[in-house]
Amino acid sequence: MCSAEPINCFPLLVNILSNTFLRLFNSTARIRVWSEPFYTIRSPEVRNDIFFICLSYMLILASGLPPHFAVSSMEDYKVK
């Protein structure tokens, strides 16, 4: 009925309880609950923009890390 993960089980539990209460009050309406824990992007242009922003950020970060470690080890060498 639902997996053991709370993010998947809670919406199903809410759906079961709400529909049970509606049946108790003799209602013909139904409540439908769904879970979408991760935001899905429908537009490929937005997906490409996000990809290139993350890629450029990672490239800038990756180019800045080796000099940081080199300077850090040189400082340690000077201090001994």
PyMOL Python script that loads the backbone (N, CA, C, O; Angstrom):
from pymol import cmd

cmd.read_pdbstr("""\
ATOM      1  N   MET A   1       0.825  -1.190   0.000  1.00  0.00           N
ATOM      2  CA  MET A   1       0.000   0.000   0.000  1.00  0.00           C
ATOM      3  C   MET A   1       0.867   1.251   0.000  1.00  0.00           C
ATOM      4  O   MET A   1       0.599   2.195  -0.743  1.00  0.00           O
ATOM      5  N   CYS A   2       1.898   1.261   0.824  1.00  0.00           N
ATOM      6  CA  CYS A   2       2.860   2.364   0.779  1.00  0.00           C
ATOM      7  C   CYS A   2       4.208   1.841   1.235  1.00  0.00           C
ATOM      8  O   CYS A   2       4.294   0.854   1.966  1.00  0.00           O
ATOM      9  N   SER A   3       5.249   2.511   0.799  1.00  0.00           N
ATOM     10  CA  SER A   3       6.585   2.083   1.206  1.00  0.00           C
ATOM     11  C   SER A   3       6.855   2.548   2.633  1.00  0.00           C
ATOM     12  O   SER A   3       6.064   3.288   3.218  1.00  0.00           O
ATOM     13  N   ALA A   4       7.959   2.114   3.171  1.00  0.00           N
ATOM     14  CA  ALA A   4       8.261   2.413   4.569  1.00  0.00           C
ATOM     15  C   ALA A   4       8.774   3.835   4.772  1.00  0.00           C
ATOM     16  O   ALA A   4       8.903   4.290   5.908  1.00  0.00           O
ATOM     17  N   GLU A   5       9.065   4.532   3.692  1.00  0.00           N
ATOM     18  CA  GLU A   5       9.580   5.893   3.809  1.00  0.00           C
ATOM     19  C   GLU A   5       8.447   6.853   4.174  1.00  0.00           C
ATOM     20  O   GLU A   5       7.377   6.799   3.568  1.00  0.00           O
ATOM     21  N   PRO A   6       8.668   7.727   5.151  1.00  0.00           N
ATOM     22  CA  PRO A   6       7.595   8.640   5.587  1.00  0.00           C
ATOM     23  C   PRO A   6       7.161   9.617   4.505  1.00  0.00           C
ATOM     24  O   PRO A   6       6.007  10.044   4.487  1.00  0.00           O
ATOM     25  N   ILE A   7       8.074   9.979   3.598  1.00  0.00           N
ATOM     26  CA  ILE A   7       7.708  10.950   2.574  1.00  0.00           C
ATOM     27  C   ILE A   7       6.684  10.370   1.602  1.00  0.00           C
ATOM     28  O   ILE A   7       5.926  11.114   0.981  1.00  0.00           O
ATOM     29  N   ASN A   8       6.660   9.042   1.468  1.00  0.00           N
ATOM     30  CA  ASN A   8       5.694   8.407   0.587  1.00  0.00           C
ATOM     31  C   ASN A   8       4.449   7.954   1.336  1.00  0.00           C
ATOM     32  O   ASN A   8       3.361   7.921   0.761  1.00  0.00           O
ATOM     33  N   CYS A   9       4.590   7.611   2.592  1.00  0.00           N
ATOM     34  CA  CYS A   9       3.490   7.017   3.338  1.00  0.00           C
ATOM     35  C   CYS A   9       2.523   8.067   3.889  1.00  0.00           C
ATOM     36  O   CYS A   9       1.325   7.801   3.989  1.00  0.00           O
ATOM     37  N   PHE A  10       3.014   9.244   4.244  1.00  0.00           N
ATOM     38  CA  PHE A  10       2.150  10.259   4.849  1.00  0.00           C
ATOM     39  C   PHE A  10       1.021  10.720   3.921  1.00  0.00           C
ATOM     40  O   PHE A  10      -0.125  10.786   4.366  1.00  0.00           O
ATOM     41  N   PRO A  11       1.294  11.044   2.644  1.00  0.00           N
ATOM     42  CA  PRO A  11       0.173  11.435   1.778  1.00  0.00           C
ATOM     43  C   PRO A  11      -0.869  10.333   1.603  1.00  0.00           C
ATOM     44  O   PRO A  11      -2.063  10.617   1.510  1.00  0.00           O
ATOM     45  N   LEU A  12      -0.428   9.097   1.560  1.00  0.00           N
ATOM     46  CA  LEU A  12      -1.370   7.991   1.432  1.00  0.00           C
ATOM     47  C   LEU A  12      -2.223   7.857   2.685  1.00  0.00           C
ATOM     48  O   LEU A  12      -3.424   7.601   2.595  1.00  0.00           O
ATOM     49  N   LEU A  13      -1.618   8.027   3.842  1.00  0.00           N
ATOM     50  CA  LEU A  13      -2.365   7.979   5.097  1.00  0.00           C
ATOM     51  C   LEU A  13      -3.397   9.111   5.166  1.00  0.00           C
ATOM     52  O   LEU A  13      -4.529   8.892   5.595  1.00  0.00           O
ATOM     53  N   VAL A  14      -3.013  10.301   4.750  1.00  0.00           N
ATOM     54  CA  VAL A  14      -3.949  11.435   4.727  1.00  0.00           C
ATOM     55  C   VAL A  14      -5.101  11.144   3.774  1.00  0.00           C
ATOM     56  O   VAL A  14      -6.252  11.462   4.075  1.00  0.00           O
ATOM     57  N   ASN A  15      -4.804  10.552   2.647  1.00  0.00           N
ATOM     58  CA  ASN A  15      -5.851  10.215   1.681  1.00  0.00           C
ATOM     59  C   ASN A  15      -6.831   9.201   2.255  1.00  0.00           C
ATOM     60  O   ASN A  15      -8.044   9.359   2.116  1.00  0.00           O
ATOM     61  N   ILE A  16      -6.315   8.168   2.894  1.00  0.00           N
ATOM     62  CA  ILE A  16      -7.187   7.138   3.476  1.00  0.00           C
ATOM     63  C   ILE A  16      -8.060   7.728   4.574  1.00  0.00           C
ATOM     64  O   ILE A  16      -9.263   7.474   4.615  1.00  0.00           O
ATOM     65  N   LEU A  17      -7.458   8.516   5.468  1.00  0.00           N
ATOM     66  CA  LEU A  17      -8.233   9.110   6.566  1.00  0.00           C
ATOM     67  C   LEU A  17      -9.288  10.096   6.074  1.00  0.00           C
ATOM     68  O   LEU A  17     -10.426  10.083   6.544  1.00  0.00           O
ATOM     69  N   SER A  18      -8.909  10.946   5.133  1.00  0.00           N
ATOM     70  CA  SER A  18      -9.874  11.935   4.650  1.00  0.00           C
ATOM     71  C   SER A  18     -11.039  11.274   3.923  1.00  0.00           C
ATOM     72  O   SER A  18     -12.187  11.683   4.100  1.00  0.00           O
ATOM     73  N   ASN A  19     -10.767  10.273   3.120  1.00  0.00           N
ATOM     74  CA  ASN A  19     -11.861   9.587   2.437  1.00  0.00           C
ATOM     75  C   ASN A  19     -12.721   8.780   3.411  1.00  0.00           C
ATOM     76  O   ASN A  19     -13.923   8.632   3.191  1.00  0.00           O
ATOM     77  N   THR A  20     -12.126   8.262   4.478  1.00  0.00           N
ATOM     78  CA  THR A  20     -12.901   7.557   5.501  1.00  0.00           C
ATOM     79  C   THR A  20     -13.846   8.509   6.213  1.00  0.00           C
ATOM     80  O   THR A  20     -15.009   8.177   6.443  1.00  0.00           O
ATOM     81  N   PHE A  21     -13.348   9.702   6.567  1.00  0.00           N
ATOM     82  CA  PHE A  21     -14.220  10.686   7.212  1.00  0.00           C
ATOM     83  C   PHE A  21     -15.329  11.154   6.276  1.00  0.00           C
ATOM     84  O   PHE A  21     -16.451  11.398   6.720  1.00  0.00           O
ATOM     85  N   LEU A  22     -15.031  11.281   5.013  1.00  0.00           N
ATOM     86  CA  LEU A  22     -16.082  11.674   4.055  1.00  0.00           C
ATOM     87  C   LEU A  22     -17.155  10.597   3.955  1.00  0.00           C
ATOM     88  O   LEU A  22     -18.342  10.911   3.875  1.00  0.00           O
ATOM     89  N   ARG A  23     -16.748   9.336   3.960  1.00  0.00           N
ATOM     90  CA  ARG A  23     -17.741   8.256   3.912  1.00  0.00           C
ATOM     91  C   ARG A  23     -18.576   8.214   5.183  1.00  0.00           C
ATOM     92  O   ARG A  23     -19.765   7.898   5.133  1.00  0.00           O
ATOM     93  N   LEU A  24     -17.956   8.533   6.339  1.00  0.00           N
ATOM     94  CA  LEU A  24     -18.709   8.548   7.594  1.00  0.00           C
ATOM     95  C   LEU A  24     -19.812   9.603   7.581  1.00  0.00           C
ATOM     96  O   LEU A  24     -20.868   9.418   8.186  1.00  0.00           O
ATOM     97  N   PHE A  25     -19.556  10.707   6.888  1.00  0.00           N
ATOM     98  CA  PHE A  25     -20.554  11.778   6.817  1.00  0.00           C
ATOM     99  C   PHE A  25     -21.430  11.672   5.577  1.00  0.00           C
ATOM    100  O   PHE A  25     -22.069  12.646   5.178  1.00  0.00           O
ATOM    101  N   ASN A  26     -21.461  10.492   4.968  1.00  0.00           N
ATOM    102  CA  ASN A  26     -22.320  10.190   3.816  1.00  0.00           C
ATOM    103  C   ASN A  26     -22.107  11.146   2.649  1.00  0.00           C
ATOM    104  O   ASN A  26     -23.068  11.602   2.029  1.00  0.00           O
ATOM    105  N   SER A  27     -20.880  11.437   2.360  1.00  0.00           N
ATOM    106  CA  SER A  27     -20.553  12.302   1.232  1.00  0.00           C
ATOM    107  C   SER A  27     -20.130  11.441   0.049  1.00  0.00           C
ATOM    108  O   SER A  27     -19.544  10.371   0.216  1.00  0.00           O
ATOM    109  N   THR A  28     -20.438  11.929  -1.145  1.00  0.00           N
ATOM    110  CA  THR A  28     -20.024  11.205  -2.345  1.00  0.00           C
ATOM    111  C   THR A  28     -18.713  11.760  -2.906  1.00  0.00           C
ATOM    112  O   THR A  28     -18.173  11.221  -3.872  1.00  0.00           O
ATOM    113  N   ALA A  29     -18.211  12.816  -2.313  1.00  0.00           N
ATOM    114  CA  ALA A  29     -16.960  13.415  -2.786  1.00  0.00           C
ATOM    115  C   ALA A  29     -15.770  12.574  -2.337  1.00  0.00           C
ATOM    116  O   ALA A  29     -15.844  11.836  -1.354  1.00  0.00           O
ATOM    117  N   ARG A  30     -14.700  12.700  -3.061  1.00  0.00           N
ATOM    118  CA  ARG A  30     -13.455  12.013  -2.726  1.00  0.00           C
ATOM    119  C   ARG A  30     -12.320  13.028  -2.748  1.00  0.00           C
ATOM    120  O   ARG A  30     -12.341  13.981  -3.527  1.00  0.00           O
ATOM    121  N   ILE A  31     -11.344  12.817  -1.899  1.00  0.00           N
ATOM    122  CA  ILE A  31     -10.151  13.651  -1.855  1.00  0.00           C
ATOM    123  C   ILE A  31      -9.000  12.844  -2.408  1.00  0.00           C
ATOM    124  O   ILE A  31      -8.777  11.696  -2.025  1.00  0.00           O
ATOM    125  N   ARG A  32      -8.280  13.462  -3.308  1.00  0.00           N
ATOM    126  CA  ARG A  32      -7.131  12.795  -3.925  1.00  0.00           C
ATOM    127  C   ARG A  32      -5.865  13.507  -3.474  1.00  0.00           C
ATOM    128  O   ARG A  32      -5.750  14.725  -3.610  1.00  0.00           O
ATOM    129  N   VAL A  33      -4.916  12.750  -2.939  1.00  0.00           N
ATOM    130  CA  VAL A  33      -3.655  13.294  -2.443  1.00  0.00           C
ATOM    131  C   VAL A  33      -2.521  12.632  -3.200  1.00  0.00           C
ATOM    132  O   VAL A  33      -2.534  11.420  -3.416  1.00  0.00           O
ATOM    133  N   TRP A  34      -1.527  13.438  -3.609  1.00  0.00           N
ATOM    134  CA  TRP A  34      -0.361  12.875  -4.258  1.00  0.00           C
ATOM    135  C   TRP A  34       0.889  13.545  -3.727  1.00  0.00           C
ATOM    136  O   TRP A  34       0.852  14.655  -3.197  1.00  0.00           O
ATOM    137  N   SER A  35       1.968  12.854  -3.880  1.00  0.00           N
ATOM    138  CA  SER A  35       3.246  13.344  -3.367  1.00  0.00           C
ATOM    139  C   SER A  35       4.224  13.489  -4.518  1.00  0.00           C
ATOM    140  O   SER A  35       4.410  12.566  -5.311  1.00  0.00           O
ATOM    141  N   GLU A  36       4.840  14.645  -4.600  1.00  0.00           N
ATOM    142  CA  GLU A  36       5.899  14.866  -5.567  1.00  0.00           C
ATOM    143  C   GLU A  36       7.066  15.506  -4.814  1.00  0.00           C
ATOM    144  O   GLU A  36       7.199  16.730  -4.809  1.00  0.00           O
ATOM    145  N   PRO A  37       7.914  14.686  -4.177  1.00  0.00           N
ATOM    146  CA  PRO A  37       8.942  15.237  -3.297  1.00  0.00           C
ATOM    147  C   PRO A  37      10.021  16.033  -4.021  1.00  0.00           C
ATOM    148  O   PRO A  37      10.636  16.915  -3.423  1.00  0.00           O
ATOM    149  N   PHE A  38      10.258  15.742  -5.281  1.00  0.00           N
ATOM    150  CA  PHE A  38      11.280  16.458  -6.031  1.00  0.00           C
ATOM    151  C   PHE A  38      10.616  17.313  -7.087  1.00  0.00           C
ATOM    152  O   PHE A  38       9.730  16.860  -7.812  1.00  0.00           O
ATOM    153  N   TYR A  39      11.057  18.550  -7.163  1.00  0.00           N
ATOM    154  CA  TYR A  39      10.495  19.474  -8.131  1.00  0.00           C
ATOM    155  C   TYR A  39      10.877  19.036  -9.534  1.00  0.00           C
ATOM    156  O   TYR A  39      12.061  18.885  -9.836  1.00  0.00           O
ATOM    157  N   THR A  40       9.897  18.832 -10.388  1.00  0.00           N
ATOM    158  CA  THR A  40      10.179  18.418 -11.754  1.00  0.00           C
ATOM    159  C   THR A  40      10.092  19.625 -12.670  1.00  0.00           C
ATOM    160  O   THR A  40       9.191  20.456 -12.550  1.00  0.00           O
ATOM    161  N   ILE A  41      11.033  19.705 -13.574  1.00  0.00           N
ATOM    162  CA  ILE A  41      11.075  20.805 -14.527  1.00  0.00           C
ATOM    163  C   ILE A  41      10.551  20.296 -15.854  1.00  0.00           C
ATOM    164  O   ILE A  41      11.071  19.328 -16.410  1.00  0.00           O
ATOM    165  N   ARG A  42       9.541  20.940 -16.348  1.00  0.00           N
ATOM    166  CA  ARG A  42       8.927  20.504 -17.593  1.00  0.00           C
ATOM    167  C   ARG A  42       9.634  21.106 -18.822  1.00  0.00           C
ATOM    168  O   ARG A  42       9.667  20.486 -19.885  1.00  0.00           O
ATOM    169  N   SER A  43      10.185  22.287 -18.674  1.00  0.00           N
ATOM    170  CA  SER A  43      10.774  22.984 -19.803  1.00  0.00           C
ATOM    171  C   SER A  43      12.238  22.599 -19.978  1.00  0.00           C
ATOM    172  O   SER A  43      13.016  22.701 -19.029  1.00  0.00           O
ATOM    173  N   PRO A  44      12.632  22.157 -21.180  1.00  0.00           N
ATOM    174  CA  PRO A  44      14.049  21.797 -21.390  1.00  0.00           C
ATOM    175  C   PRO A  44      14.972  23.015 -21.340  1.00  0.00           C
ATOM    176  O   PRO A  44      16.146  22.878 -20.996  1.00  0.00           O
ATOM    177  N   GLU A  45      14.460  24.207 -21.678  1.00  0.00           N
ATOM    178  CA  GLU A  45      15.301  25.404 -21.638  1.00  0.00           C
ATOM    179  C   GLU A  45      15.704  25.718 -20.201  1.00  0.00           C
ATOM    180  O   GLU A  45      16.859  26.051 -19.938  1.00  0.00           O
ATOM    181  N   VAL A  46      14.761  25.614 -19.277  1.00  0.00           N
ATOM    182  CA  VAL A  46      15.061  25.877 -17.874  1.00  0.00           C
ATOM    183  C   VAL A  46      16.027  24.826 -17.346  1.00  0.00           C
ATOM    184  O   VAL A  46      16.947  25.149 -16.595  1.00  0.00           O
ATOM    185  N   ARG A  47      15.826  23.588 -17.729  1.00  0.00           N
ATOM    186  CA  ARG A  47      16.711  22.509 -17.301  1.00  0.00           C
ATOM    187  C   ARG A  47      18.136  22.756 -17.805  1.00  0.00           C
ATOM    188  O   ARG A  47      19.100  22.553 -17.068  1.00  0.00           O
ATOM    189  N   ASN A  48      18.266  23.189 -19.054  1.00  0.00           N
ATOM    190  CA  ASN A  48      19.592  23.476 -19.601  1.00  0.00           C
ATOM    191  C   ASN A  48      20.234  24.654 -18.891  1.00  0.00           C
ATOM    192  O   ASN A  48      21.434  24.631 -18.618  1.00  0.00           O
ATOM    193  N   ASP A  49      19.453  25.688 -18.587  1.00  0.00           N
ATOM    194  CA  ASP A  49      19.992  26.847 -17.873  1.00  0.00           C
ATOM    195  C   ASP A  49      20.516  26.451 -16.499  1.00  0.00           C
ATOM    196  O   ASP A  49      21.608  26.862 -16.105  1.00  0.00           O
ATOM    197  N   ILE A  50      19.749  25.661 -15.779  1.00  0.00           N
ATOM    198  CA  ILE A  50      20.172  25.217 -14.450  1.00  0.00           C
ATOM    199  C   ILE A  50      21.428  24.360 -14.548  1.00  0.00           C
ATOM    200  O   ILE A  50      22.331  24.473 -13.719  1.00  0.00           O
ATOM    201  N   PHE A  51      21.480  23.505 -15.561  1.00  0.00           N
ATOM    202  CA  PHE A  51      22.658  22.649 -15.746  1.00  0.00           C
ATOM    203  C   PHE A  51      23.911  23.492 -15.993  1.00  0.00           C
ATOM    204  O   PHE A  51      24.954  23.244 -15.388  1.00  0.00           O
ATOM    205  N   PHE A  52      23.812  24.485 -16.878  1.00  0.00           N
ATOM    206  CA  PHE A  52      24.994  25.285 -17.210  1.00  0.00           C
ATOM    207  C   PHE A  52      25.405  26.205 -16.059  1.00  0.00           C
ATOM    208  O   PHE A  52      26.593  26.480 -15.888  1.00  0.00           O
ATOM    209  N   ILE A  53      24.450  26.679 -15.277  1.00  0.00           N
ATOM    210  CA  ILE A  53      24.793  27.475 -14.098  1.00  0.00           C
ATOM    211  C   ILE A  53      25.551  26.611 -13.085  1.00  0.00           C
ATOM    212  O   ILE A  53      26.570  27.034 -12.540  1.00  0.00           O
ATOM    213  N   CYS A  54      25.051  25.409 -12.839  1.00  0.00           N
ATOM    214  CA  CYS A  54      25.732  24.503 -11.900  1.00  0.00           C
ATOM    215  C   CYS A  54      27.105  24.082 -12.433  1.00  0.00           C
ATOM    216  O   CYS A  54      28.067  23.984 -11.671  1.00  0.00           O
ATOM    217  N   LEU A  55      27.190  23.836 -13.730  1.00  0.00           N
ATOM    218  CA  LEU A  55      28.461  23.444 -14.338  1.00  0.00           C
ATOM    219  C   LEU A  55      29.482  24.567 -14.228  1.00  0.00           C
ATOM    220  O   LEU A  55      30.635  24.320 -13.875  1.00  0.00           O
ATOM    221  N   SER A  56      29.078  25.793 -14.524  1.00  0.00           N
ATOM    222  CA  SER A  56      30.023  26.906 -14.436  1.00  0.00           C
ATOM    223  C   SER A  56      30.456  27.142 -12.990  1.00  0.00           C
ATOM    224  O   SER A  56      31.619  27.457 -12.735  1.00  0.00           O
ATOM    225  N   TYR A  57      29.533  26.993 -12.049  1.00  0.00           N
ATOM    226  CA  TYR A  57      29.887  27.135 -10.632  1.00  0.00           C
ATOM    227  C   TYR A  57      30.899  26.076 -10.217  1.00  0.00           C
ATOM    228  O   TYR A  57      31.867  26.382  -9.521  1.00  0.00           O
ATOM    229  N   MET A  58      30.684  24.843 -10.636  1.00  0.00           N
ATOM    230  CA  MET A  58      31.612  23.769 -10.282  1.00  0.00           C
ATOM    231  C   MET A  58      32.983  23.971 -10.928  1.00  0.00           C
ATOM    232  O   MET A  58      34.006  23.659 -10.317  1.00  0.00           O
ATOM    233  N   LEU A  59      33.012  24.490 -12.159  1.00  0.00           N
ATOM    234  CA  LEU A  59      34.301  24.734 -12.812  1.00  0.00           C
ATOM    235  C   LEU A  59      35.072  25.841 -12.104  1.00  0.00           C
ATOM    236  O   LEU A  59      36.289  25.746 -11.941  1.00  0.00           O
ATOM    237  N   ILE A  60      34.375  26.881 -11.687  1.00  0.00           N
ATOM    238  CA  ILE A  60      35.044  27.955 -10.948  1.00  0.00           C
ATOM    239  C   ILE A  60      35.551  27.428  -9.611  1.00  0.00           C
ATOM    240  O   ILE A  60      36.667  27.736  -9.195  1.00  0.00           O
ATOM    241  N   LEU A  61      34.727  26.636  -8.947  1.00  0.00           N
ATOM    242  CA  LEU A  61      35.134  26.068  -7.671  1.00  0.00           C
ATOM    243  C   LEU A  61      36.320  25.127  -7.842  1.00  0.00           C
ATOM    244  O   LEU A  61      37.257  25.162  -7.043  1.00  0.00           O
ATOM    245  N   ALA A  62      36.291  24.292  -8.869  1.00  0.00           N
ATOM    246  CA  ALA A  62      37.373  23.332  -9.097  1.00  0.00           C
ATOM    247  C   ALA A  62      38.675  24.031  -9.473  1.00  0.00           C
ATOM    248  O   ALA A  62      39.754  23.543  -9.138  1.00  0.00           O
ATOM    249  N   SER A  63      38.591  25.160 -10.161  1.00  0.00           N
ATOM    250  CA  SER A  63      39.829  25.856 -10.527  1.00  0.00           C
ATOM    251  C   SER A  63      40.414  26.614  -9.339  1.00  0.00           C
ATOM    252  O   SER A  63      41.597  26.953  -9.363  1.00  0.00           O
ATOM    253  N   GLY A  64      39.636  26.887  -8.316  1.00  0.00           N
ATOM    254  CA  GLY A  64      40.134  27.622  -7.164  1.00  0.00           C
ATOM    255  C   GLY A  64      40.669  26.747  -6.052  1.00  0.00           C
ATOM    256  O   GLY A  64      41.404  27.233  -5.191  1.00  0.00           O
ATOM    257  N   LEU A  65      40.325  25.480  -6.045  1.00  0.00           N
ATOM    258  CA  LEU A  65      40.761  24.607  -4.959  1.00  0.00           C
ATOM    259  C   LEU A  65      42.238  24.217  -4.995  1.00  0.00           C
ATOM    260  O   LEU A  65      42.885  24.289  -3.950  1.00  0.00           O
ATOM    261  N   PRO A  66      42.809  23.812  -6.121  1.00  0.00           N
ATOM    262  CA  PRO A  66      44.237  23.414  -6.107  1.00  0.00           C
ATOM    263  C   PRO A  66      45.176  24.525  -5.638  1.00  0.00           C
ATOM    264  O   PRO A  66      46.083  24.241  -4.856  1.00  0.00           O
ATOM    265  N   PRO A  67      45.004  25.786  -6.079  1.00  0.00           N
ATOM    266  CA  PRO A  67      45.897  26.819  -5.527  1.00  0.00           C
ATOM    267  C   PRO A  67      45.731  27.007  -4.021  1.00  0.00           C
ATOM    268  O   PRO A  67      46.697  27.324  -3.326  1.00  0.00           O
ATOM    269  N   HIS A  68      44.533  26.817  -3.522  1.00  0.00           N
ATOM    270  CA  HIS A  68      44.310  26.938  -2.083  1.00  0.00           C
ATOM    271  C   HIS A  68      45.118  25.897  -1.319  1.00  0.00           C
ATOM    272  O   HIS A  68      45.743  26.216  -0.307  1.00  0.00           O
ATOM    273  N   PHE A  69      45.108  24.660  -1.794  1.00  0.00           N
ATOM    274  CA  PHE A  69      45.871  23.610  -1.131  1.00  0.00           C
ATOM    275  C   PHE A  69      47.376  23.843  -1.273  1.00  0.00           C
ATOM    276  O   PHE A  69      48.142  23.558  -0.353  1.00  0.00           O
ATOM    277  N   ALA A  70      47.793  24.358  -2.426  1.00  0.00           N
ATOM    278  CA  ALA A  70      49.215  24.617  -2.634  1.00  0.00           C
ATOM    279  C   ALA A  70      49.701  25.717  -1.702  1.00  0.00           C
ATOM    280  O   ALA A  70      50.772  25.593  -1.107  1.00  0.00           O
ATOM    281  N   VAL A  71      48.941  26.776  -1.566  1.00  0.00           N
ATOM    282  CA  VAL A  71      49.325  27.871  -0.680  1.00  0.00           C
ATOM    283  C   VAL A  71      49.315  27.392   0.766  1.00  0.00           C
ATOM    284  O   VAL A  71      50.187  27.766   1.550  1.00  0.00           O
ATOM    285  N   SER A  72      48.343  26.575   1.119  1.00  0.00           N
ATOM    286  CA  SER A  72      48.256  26.055   2.476  1.00  0.00           C
ATOM    287  C   SER A  72      49.482  25.200   2.809  1.00  0.00           C
ATOM    288  O   SER A  72      50.026  25.315   3.907  1.00  0.00           O
ATOM    289  N   SER A  73      49.922  24.354   1.890  1.00  0.00           N
ATOM    290  CA  SER A  73      51.078  23.511   2.177  1.00  0.00           C
ATOM    291  C   SER A  73      52.360  24.340   2.205  1.00  0.00           C
ATOM    292  O   SER A  73      53.287  24.009   2.944  1.00  0.00           O
ATOM    293  N   MET A  74      52.426  25.410   1.414  1.00  0.00           N
ATOM    294  CA  MET A  74      53.602  26.294   1.463  1.00  0.00           C
ATOM    295  C   MET A  74      53.666  27.035   2.779  1.00  0.00           C
ATOM    296  O   MET A  74      54.754  27.247   3.316  1.00  0.00           O
ATOM    297  N   GLU A  75      52.516  27.436   3.311  1.00  0.00           N
ATOM    298  CA  GLU A  75      52.479  28.096   4.635  1.00  0.00           C
ATOM    299  C   GLU A  75      52.974  27.126   5.707  1.00  0.00           C
ATOM    300  O   GLU A  75      53.730  27.510   6.599  1.00  0.00           O
ATOM    301  N   ASP A  76      52.549  25.885   5.615  1.00  0.00           N
ATOM    302  CA  ASP A  76      52.996  24.877   6.588  1.00  0.00           C
ATOM    303  C   ASP A  76      54.510  24.652   6.472  1.00  0.00           C
ATOM    304  O   ASP A  76      55.184  24.445   7.481  1.00  0.00           O
ATOM    305  N   TYR A  77      55.046  24.691   5.242  1.00  0.00           N
ATOM    306  CA  TYR A  77      56.478  24.496   5.038  1.00  0.00           C
ATOM    307  C   TYR A  77      57.278  25.644   5.635  1.00  0.00           C
ATOM    308  O   TYR A  77      58.349  25.440   6.207  1.00  0.00           O
ATOM    309  N   LYS A  78      56.736  26.871   5.492  1.00  0.00           N
ATOM    310  CA  LYS A  78      57.441  28.031   6.054  1.00  0.00           C
ATOM    311  C   LYS A  78      57.429  28.014   7.573  1.00  0.00           C
ATOM    312  O   LYS A  78      58.429  28.349   8.208  1.00  0.00           O
ATOM    313  N   VAL A  79      56.301  27.625   8.158  1.00  0.00           N
ATOM    314  CA  VAL A  79      56.172  27.607   9.613  1.00  0.00           C
ATOM    315  C   VAL A  79      56.919  26.420  10.209  1.00  0.00           C
ATOM    316  O   VAL A  79      57.429  26.506  11.326  1.00  0.00           O
ATOM    317  N   LYS A  80      56.986  25.345   9.492  1.00  0.00           N
ATOM    318  CA  LYS A  80      57.592  24.074   9.899  1.00  0.00           C
ATOM    319  C   LYS A  80      56.810  23.495  11.055  1.00  0.00           C
ATOM    320  O   LYS A  80      57.150  22.423  11.555  1.00  0.00           O
TER     321      LYS A  80
END
""", "prot")
cmd.dss("prot")
cmd.show_as("cartoon", "prot")
cmd.util.cbc("prot")
cmd.orient("prot")
